[in-house]
Structure formats: structure tokens, C-alpha cells
Amino acid sequence: MRLQSQIIITIHFEETVAKLRQLALHGEQFVTIVREGSFLVEDVKSAIEKAYLASQGKTIIVLAADQFSEVVQNRLLKVIEEPPPNKEFILLFPSKAMVLPTIRSRLPITVISELASVSTLDLDMQSLDIRAVYDFVQTHARISAPKARELLEQIGTAAIATQRYDMDEKTLDMMRDAIKVLDRGSPPTFVLTGVLLKLLARKKR
């Protein structure tokens, strides 16, 4: 790891922050905002204020949370695009699928670990077929939106782990859009079905 503006995909926030802190040189300031749950708009305001504080040396600003909403990421976009002099932004996400394309296109990504153990997913992504999709959706017919979001993240992680799917930028965008429409109130079973069928279409033969 290097102390430069980037995205780090990790589920171990505290450990990653500690390792980054050890890399800071004498005279460099190290600022962290780590949240369990969602990164708030108020946190964005605080991060931007800290970025514009005058400092003689380099300042590394590390932001981490289980969830970064689209609103939050869009508010961070400008300061990431045009950071003040000697300011580096390092964003810690638990899953690559959570990162908006606008953010992904502006910062390099380092993957350390992905969100959630795929062993908890009751779906074999290695041998996914239409019947498995149907059975899975029926099993989770009454699932809540928060649980469906968690399943979507696990499905994305499992799909990447199998290396059986074309997980390109278009597919990652599809996963992100699915989470977005889920947050807007779309029926969870409808969203899960759509994602699984689209992944099935991108399964390598």
C-alpha cells in the first residue's frame, strides 16, 4: 500500500487504517473518519473542511464505512477530482460493486479483501442455472430490502471468486444499479431475479 489517493477494497477497516498510518512520514498529518454503517453527509462536510485546513506537509485523509450512498459519493467527487495541494484521499470500501463509476474512473483501486464470506450464501454460483435461480428466489420470496442488499453484495463477491463470469465494468455497474433501485423501493425478489438472470447470461461457457 502507498499513501496516495486511491480506493482500497477491504473488510478490515481498523487493520488497514493502522497499516496506512504506519506508512506516514514525519511531518505528514493523518486524518481518519471511520463509520460502522453509513457514511453521512455530515461526514463528507467534515472531511472537506479538514482537506482545506492549511498545513505545511502532506495530509492523508482516510474515509471508511460499510456503506457510501450515491449522494455521499457524489458530494465527495469534486474534492477528489480537485483536491487541495498536498492532500491525499484514501477511501475504504467493503466491496468494489459499491463504488460509483465516477469515483472508480478517478482513483486507482487496490483490492485487499471483499465483503462477506461467500460461504454464508445459500447459492452455488459455480453451477448457477435457471432452476437454481428459481429456487433461490422462491426461498427468499419474503426477504427485506436490507437483507436483499446484503445478498446482492454476497452474490457479486461469489461471482468474482468463481472466475466463471465476465465481471467487467458493465457488470459492476449493473450490480450497483440493482442496489440503487432496491434502495428506491423496488421489490427485492424482482431485483434479485434480474441480477441473477443477467449474471447467468454473462457466465463463461
N, C-alpha and C positions, 0 to 999 in steps of 0.2 A: 504493500500500500504506500501511496505517496500523499503528501499534504498539498493537493491541488484540487481545484473544483472538479467534482465528479459525483456520480451516483454509485453507491455501494449497496448491493443486494445482500442482506444478512438478516437472520432471525435473532442474532446475538448482539443486541444493541450495546449493552454495557461493556462487553468484552471488546467489541470493535472500537468503541469510543476510547477505551483505555489504551488500546494499541496505537490509535491515531495520536493520542495525547503524548505518548512516549516518543513520537517522531518529531514533536515540536522542538525547535531550536531555541537557544537562549534569546530572549527578547521578543519571541513570537507569542502573540496572545491566542488563547484557545477558548472559544465560546461554544457552549452546548445548550440546545433545547431538545430534551428527550421526553416524549409523551407516551404513556400507556393509553391506547385508544386512539382518538383522532387528534391530529394537529389542527389547532384552531386558528381562525382568522386573527385573533389577538396575538397568537404566537408569531404569525407572519409579521405583524406590525412591530413586535419586539425584535425580531431578527433583523428587519430592515433598519430599525433605529440603531441597533448595535453595529451594523455594517457601516453606517455613516458617521459613527464616532471617530474623531480624529485619533490617529495612532502613528507612531514613528515606524514601527516594524510591521511585519505581516500579521494579519489576523485571520485565523481559521475558524469559520462558523459551521458547526456541525448540527444538523437538524435531523431528528429521528422520530418516527411514530409508527404505530401499527397501521394507521390509515391516513392518507393525504387526499382530501377531496379534490374534485376538479376545480372548485373555487379557490381553494388554498394554493394549488399548483399554479393556477393562472396568476394569482397575486404575487407569487414568487418569481414568475417568469422574467419580469423586467429587470429585477436586481441580479438575476442570474445571467441575463443577456449582457447587461452593462454594469458589472459590479464596480463599486468604488475602488480606487487604487489600493493595491496591497491587501485585497480581501479575497479569500477563497471560500466557496460554499461547497460543503460535502453533505449530500442528502442520503440518509439511510432508509431504504425501503425493504419491507419483508418479502416483496415479490416484484419481479420485473413487469408483470402484467398490470400492476397498479400505476406505472409511470406513464403520464400523458406523452403522446408523440412529440409535442412541442418541447417538452423537457428532455426527452430522450435524444432529440436531434441536436441539442446544445451542450450536452455533457457526456463524457465517456462513462461507460458502465463497467463496474467490476462486480462479478458475482462470487460471493463467499459461500452463502448458503441460502436456500429458498424456504419459503413459508410452509410450515405444517408438514408433518410426516405423512407421506403418501400411504403408509401402512394403515392409517385410520380411514381411508377411502374404501367404501364397500363397492368398488367397481374396478374391474381388471382392464386398465387402459391398454395393456399389451394385446389383448384379444378382443377389443371392442367391436361389436357388431350391432345390427338393428335390434335384435332380440334383447341384447344386454342393455341398450338404451331404453327400450320399452320397460323392461323390468325395473331398472334403476329409477325411472321417472315415476312409475307406479308405487314403488316403495316410499318415495319422498313426495307423494301427492299432496300432503298437507304441511309441507315444510314452510317455515317462516322465511321472510326475506333475509334477515341476518344470517341464518343457517345456510340459506342458498348461496349467499355471498361467500361464505367460508368454503362451501363445496366447490364453487367455481374456481376459487384460488387453488384448492387441492387438485382439482381436475387439470388445471393448467400446469401445475408443478409435476403431476404424474405424467402428463403427456410429454413434457420436456424430458423427463427422466427416462422414458422408454426409448426415445430417439426414433420412434415409429411414425412421427407426424412432421409435416412441414411447418415448423413453428417459426415462420418468418414474421416480418413487421406487420404484414396484413393480418395474420392470425392473432398476434398480440393485440392489435387494435380491435379486433373482433371481441376478444376476451374483455378488454377494457370497456367497450361499448355495452357489452352484456351486463356488466356490473353497474354501469350508469343507468340503463333502462330499468334495472332491478331497483335501484335507489329511487327511481321516479314512480314506482308503484306497479310495474308490470308483474303479472302473475309469475311466481317463482318457477312453477313447473313448465310454463311456456318458455321462460328464459333458459332453463336447464336443457330442455329438449332441443331448442335451437342451437345452443352451443355444442352439444354432443353430436348432433347431426352434421354440423359444419366441420367439427374435428374429424368425424368419420370420413367425410369427403376428402380431407387432407391427409388421411392415413396412407403411408407409403405401402405400395403393393409389393 
